[in-house]
Structures are given as structure tokens and as C-alpha cells.
Amino acid sequence: MFEVYSLLNLTPDHAKGCLVWDQDGTCYLDLYGGHAVISVGHSHPHYIESLTKQLGKIGFYSNAVHIAPQKELAQLLGTLSGYERYQLFLVNSGAEANENAIKLASFYNGKKKVLAFSRAFHGRTSVAVAATDNRKILAPVNETENVVFADFNDEQGVIEAFKKHDFSSVIVEGVQGVGGVQIPSPSFLR
């Protein structure tokens, strides 16, 4: 395996709810959200039943056709969020979601620059990694003058950045995780 992360000395064997057991049978309280995961707990009967039922019908098919469960999910999310007149674009990871949100904003307003923040992590795809404040994962091909960084939680820094640049979009984590648990003030987010 290619070493992307420093691995913890733990090999999970099985899990249920918020508990994980390793290969030696040691039980852990799982407080880790994980990388690119859904945090619904482990092995919930409804989740297992739904996946098993769908896999029995069809496991995967191209988005070039109508997929009934996707339409059902879109309608449910619209109802639950109170935004029933929205459009859903499903992707495989947060990096892809960030990448496409940045592109969509740029398509919409024709602008190039993105405001991102110190200690941010937005993913490992091209623009998402360019908006991530970590030189270790930034390849030369990802370097761009279109991403401008300001200090996280620095309202005056944001004001100054807007005076100097015309941004297509702003990407910010509501709570930073990879950069340490950094919680912004409500006024900074506004």
C-alpha cells in the first residue's frame, strides 16, 4: 500500500454502533470520524438492510441513466433541508464535492480566485489540494496564484483579502479538523 498517512498500530476487525474491535478482540469507543466516511455508526440494521436490498438489485450503474434511489435521496434532502428547489450533484468524496463547488462558482460568476484559510484541508484533488494549506501534499502542478490564503478566524485579514482580490468563491471549514480542532467565531463565518 502507498503510505499516504502514518498508520496507527490498529487493525479493525468488526464494529457495531459506536464501538470497534481490533483483530485481538480489544474494544474501542469509536470517536473518529475517519477520512471520507459516513458517520452513521457501524452495522446499523437499517443501513445493512438497505445496502443489501440495493446490492441484490444492482450495485452500480452510470449516472448517464435515471437512478431512482438518487432521485429519492435528492427529494428527501430537499424536504429535510427546507430547500426543495435545489439541484443535487452526487460525487464520491468531500474532495470531489469541494472541487466541483469551486468550479461551479467559477462557471457561474466567471471569476478565478478562491479565498481559503490557514491550516485548511479540503482534499487531494487538483483545486481542493491547492486550497489546502499543506505544502507536503501540494505538487508543482497544483500550485496556482488563483488560491489566496488568509489566516483562519481573522476577520480583518478577510476584509483585506477582499480589498485586494475579486473572488469567485470562499472555501472554509465550519470546524477545522486536520489543522487541529480550530473553531471559528460566528462573526468570522458571517
WONOR-V995049 format. One record per residue. N is the residue number from 1. RES is the residue in one small letter. PHI is phi in whole degrees, -180 to 180 (999 if undefined). PSI is psi in whole degrees, 0 to 359 (NA if undefined). OMEGA is omega in whole degrees, 0 to 359 (none if undefined). Layout:
# WONOR-V995049
N & RES & PHI & PSI & OMEGA
N & RES & PHI & PSI & OMEGA
This chain:
# WONOR-V995049
1 & m & 999 & 140 & 176
2 & f & -72 & 130 & 184
3 & e & -82 & 93 & 178
4 & v & -82 & 318 & 181
5 & y & -121 & 157 & 168
6 & s & -72 & 123 & 185
7 & l & -84 & 139 & 172
8 & l & -74 & 152 & 179
9 & n & -83 & 70 & 184
10 & l & -150 & 132 & 176
11 & t & -123 & 98 & 180
12 & p & -63 & 141 & 179
13 & d & -110 & 315 & 178
14 & h & -158 & 167 & 184
15 & a & -152 & 155 & 176
16 & k & -152 & 129 & 180
17 & g & 62 & 239 & 180
18 & c & -107 & 19 & 180
19 & l & -114 & 145 & 177
20 & v & -130 & 136 & 176
21 & w & -112 & 139 & 178
22 & d & -88 & 181 & 183
23 & q & -64 & 340 & 179
24 & d & -95 & 2 & 179
25 & g & 89 & 4 & 177
26 & t & -73 & 132 & 182
27 & c & -97 & 137 & 179
28 & y & -126 & 144 & 169
29 & l & -78 & 120 & 186
30 & d & -88 & 100 & 176
31 & l & -106 & 13 & 183
32 & y & -99 & 123 & 179
33 & g & -72 & 331 & 177
34 & g & 85 & 173 & 178
35 & h & -95 & 124 & 175
36 & a & 53 & 53 & 183
37 & v & -124 & 170 & 170
38 & i & -105 & 127 & 184
39 & s & -96 & 71 & 179
40 & v & -111 & 8 & 186
41 & g & 89 & 175 & 184
42 & h & -109 & 139 & 169
43 & s & 58 & 33 & 177
44 & h & -66 & 134 & 184
45 & p & -56 & 321 & 180
46 & h & -65 & 318 & 179
47 & y & -63 & 312 & 180
48 & i & -62 & 315 & 180
49 & e & -62 & 316 & 181
50 & s & -64 & 315 & 179
51 & l & -65 & 316 & 181
52 & t & -62 & 316 & 179
53 & k & -61 & 314 & 181
54 & q & -67 & 318 & 179
55 & l & -64 & 330 & 176
56 & g & -69 & 338 & 179
57 & k & -93 & 303 & 179
58 & i & -166 & 132 & 184
59 & g & -84 & 323 & 183
60 & f & -157 & 146 & 169
61 & y & -154 & 160 & 184
62 & s & -63 & 150 & 173
63 & n & -76 & 7 & 178
64 & a & -82 & 1 & 178
65 & v & -129 & 170 & 177
66 & h & -74 & 128 & 179
67 & i & -117 & 106 & 186
68 & a & -57 & 315 & 180
69 & p & -62 & 328 & 177
70 & q & -66 & 317 & 179
71 & k & -64 & 318 & 178
72 & e & -62 & 317 & 178
73 & l & -63 & 316 & 180
74 & a & -59 & 315 & 180
75 & q & -65 & 318 & 180
76 & l & -64 & 315 & 179
77 & l & -64 & 321 & 177
78 & g & -62 & 316 & 179
79 & t & -65 & 311 & 182
80 & l & -64 & 326 & 183
81 & s & -87 & 347 & 183
82 & g & 82 & 10 & 179
83 & y & -119 & 73 & 185
84 & e & -74 & 343 & 179
85 & r & -103 & 63 & 179
86 & y & -129 & 173 & 177
87 & q & -122 & 138 & 182
88 & l & -106 & 133 & 175
89 & f & -123 & 108 & 183
90 & l & -85 & 136 & 177
91 & v & -134 & 178 & 186
92 & n & -91 & 343 & 186
93 & s & -156 & 169 & 176
94 & g & -64 & 323 & 179
95 & a & -60 & 315 & 179
96 & e & -66 & 323 & 177
97 & a & -63 & 314 & 179
98 & n & -64 & 315 & 180
99 & e & -56 & 312 & 183
100 & n & -74 & 327 & 176
101 & a & -64 & 318 & 179
102 & i & -64 & 315 & 179
103 & k & -64 & 317 & 181
104 & l & -62 & 318 & 177
105 & a & -61 & 317 & 181
106 & s & -67 & 319 & 175
107 & f & -60 & 318 & 185
108 & y & -66 & 313 & 187
109 & n & -108 & 356 & 177
110 & g & 73 & 10 & 181
111 & k & -98 & 160 & 185
112 & k & -108 & 327 & 191
113 & k & -80 & 144 & 179
114 & v & -123 & 134 & 173
115 & l & -96 & 124 & 178
116 & a & -127 & 177 & 188
117 & f & -130 & 156 & 180
118 & s & -57 & 146 & 179
119 & r & 66 & 13 & 182
120 & a & -74 & 152 & 168
121 & f & -135 & 122 & 182
122 & h & -125 & 359 & 177
123 & g & 130 & 183 & 186
124 & r & -117 & 11 & 173
125 & t & -85 & 175 & 193
126 & s & -54 & 295 & 182
127 & v & -74 & 325 & 180
128 & a & -61 & 320 & 179
129 & v & -74 & 329 & 176
130 & a & -65 & 330 & 179
131 & a & -90 & 6 & 177
132 & t & -98 & 130 & 183
133 & d & -88 & 71 & 179
134 & n & -152 & 101 & 182
135 & r & -61 & 336 & 183
136 & k & -66 & 333 & 182
137 & i & -109 & 5 & 180
138 & l & -93 & 109 & 178
139 & a & -81 & 157 & 179
140 & p & -52 & 325 & 181
141 & v & -67 & 338 & 180
142 & n & -89 & 348 & 182
143 & e & -68 & 131 & 182
144 & t & -152 & 148 & 175
145 & e & -84 & 359 & 181
146 & n & -82 & 349 & 175
147 & v & -108 & 123 & 180
148 & v & -113 & 132 & 180
149 & f & -103 & 140 & 171
150 & a & -123 & 162 & 178
151 & d & -69 & 136 & 179
152 & f & -64 & 134 & 177
153 & n & 71 & 19 & 179
154 & d & -109 & 95 & 184
155 & e & -62 & 319 & 181
156 & q & -65 & 324 & 177
157 & g & -62 & 323 & 178
158 & v & -68 & 316 & 179
159 & i & -59 & 315 & 179
160 & e & -64 & 319 & 180
161 & a & -62 & 319 & 179
162 & f & -70 & 334 & 176
163 & k & -71 & 330 & 185
164 & k & -93 & 335 & 189
165 & h & -134 & 155 & 175
166 & d & -107 & 102 & 188
167 & f & -89 & 143 & 171
168 & s & -79 & 328 & 187
169 & s & -163 & 165 & 175
170 & v & -127 & 131 & 177
171 & i & -119 & 125 & 184
172 & v & -145 & 142 & 174
173 & e & -87 & 132 & 177
174 & g & -60 & 324 & 170
175 & v & -141 & 123 & 178
176 & q & -74 & 140 & 179
177 & g & -115 & 302 & 183
178 & v & -62 & 325 & 180
179 & g & -81 & 16 & 187
180 & g & 95 & 155 & 182
181 & v & -73 & 97 & 181
182 & q & -112 & 120 & 182
183 & i & -109 & 120 & 181
184 & p & -78 & 157 & 175
185 & s & -74 & 151 & 177
186 & p & -58 & 324 & 180
187 & s & -69 & 326 & 176
188 & f & -62 & 314 & 180
189 & l & -65 & 323 & 177
190 & r & -65 & NA & none
